[in-house]
Amino acid sequence: MTKPETCPACGAPNDCSLADPRTADRACWCFGVSIDPAVLEALPAELRDLSCLCPRCAQVEAQLQAAARPIT
């Protein structure tokens, strides 16, 4: 069974702010990225919509790094 704080694809921590009671009032990192629908469709149906993928499995690490860079 997948836990809300782990990635359903690899089991690593998913850094979901909604799954952590200390940060549940903040938007999750996944709200600010665009995840390819094919990535989500590749998950078995029974693992979908239960918890966030981790940034690596969601294939959005580059998007997150770009968003973290200061604008000059």
Buried (B, 14 or more C-beta within 10 A) or exposed (E): EBEEBBBBBEEEBBBBBBBBEEEEEEEBBBEEBEBEEEBBEEBEEEBEEEBBBBBEBBBBEEBBEEEEEEEE
